[in-house]
Amino acid sequence: MGILFQTIRRLVMSGRYVVGEHASQRLEERLILEWQVVDGIERGVLIAEDPSARPNPTAEVRQALADGSEVKVVWSYVFSDDIAKLVTVHFFGR
């Protein structure tokens, strides 16, 4: 498991995260509740990390929702504020 993902997971699980405007819109249009994504990070599986992403390094994570549906969640690490940021969420194959 990547160090970046470990940091993001720790921050999300301790409530130190924000939801970006884009992510908020995607959650709404895909009928996904924020709590499901937050709850799902504990059992999430790292797909890829991009420590050189700008403006913040990112981690793509495969997560399961409460109904068992799998989603790809992109989280970023906002170093200056030591918080995680939910960037976007989408279903696989849709």
C-alpha positions in Angstrom: 0.0 0.0 0.0 1.4 3.4 -0.9 2.4 5.9 1.6 0.3 8.6 0.0 -2.8 6.4 0.3 -2.0 5.6 3.9 -1.9 9.3 4.7 -5.1 10.0 2.9 -6.9 7.1 4.5 -5.8 8.2 7.9 -7.0 11.7 7.3 -10.4 10.7 6.0 -11.0 8.2 8.8 -10.2 10.9 11.3 -12.6 13.4 9.7 -9.9 15.6 8.2 -11.2 15.8 4.6 -13.1 18.2 2.3 -15.3 17.5 -0.7 -14.4 19.5 -3.8 -17.1 21.1 -5.9 -16.6 18.7 -8.8 -16.9 15.7 -6.4 -20.0 17.2 -4.9 -21.6 17.5 -8.3 -20.6 13.9 -9.3 -21.9 12.5 -6.1 -25.3 14.2 -6.6 -25.6 13.2 -10.3 -24.6 9.6 -9.6 -26.9 9.3 -6.5 -24.0 8.4 -4.2 -24.1 9.7 -0.6 -20.9 11.2 0.7 -20.9 9.0 3.8 -20.6 5.9 1.6 -17.4 7.1 0.0 -16.0 8.2 3.3 -16.9 4.9 5.0 -15.6 2.8 2.0 -12.0 4.1 2.2 -11.3 1.9 5.2 -11.6 -1.2 2.9 -10.5 0.6 -0.3 -7.9 -0.9 -2.5 -5.2 1.4 -4.0 -5.3 1.4 -7.8 -2.6 4.1 -8.4 -0.8 7.0 -6.8 0.4 10.1 -8.6 2.7 12.0 -6.2 3.6 14.5 -9.0 -0.1 15.5 -9.8 -0.8 19.2 -9.6 -2.0 21.0 -7.7 -2.0 18.1 -5.2 -0.8 14.5 -5.3 -3.6 12.0 -5.9 -4.5 8.4 -5.1 -7.1 6.4 -7.2 -8.9 3.9 -5.0 -11.4 1.1 -5.7 -14.1 1.3 -3.1 -17.4 -0.5 -2.5 -20.6 1.4 -1.7 -23.1 0.1 0.9 -25.1 -1.8 -1.8 -21.9 -3.5 -3.0 -21.4 -1.4 -6.1 -17.8 -0.6 -6.9 -16.6 2.9 -7.6 -13.3 4.5 -8.5 -12.6 7.3 -6.1 -9.9 10.0 -6.6 -8.6 11.5 -3.4 -5.9 14.1 -3.2 -3.6 15.2 -0.3 -3.6 19.0 0.4 -0.2 19.2 2.0 -0.5 22.9 3.0 -3.5 22.1 5.2 -2.8 18.5 6.0 -6.2 17.3 4.8 -7.5 14.9 2.2 -9.8 16.1 -0.6 -12.4 14.1 -2.4 -11.8 14.9 -6.1 -14.2 12.7 -8.0 -16.2 9.4 -7.9 -17.4 7.3 -10.8 -18.7 3.8 -11.4 -16.6 1.3 -13.3 -18.0 0.4 -16.7 -20.6 3.1 -16.9 
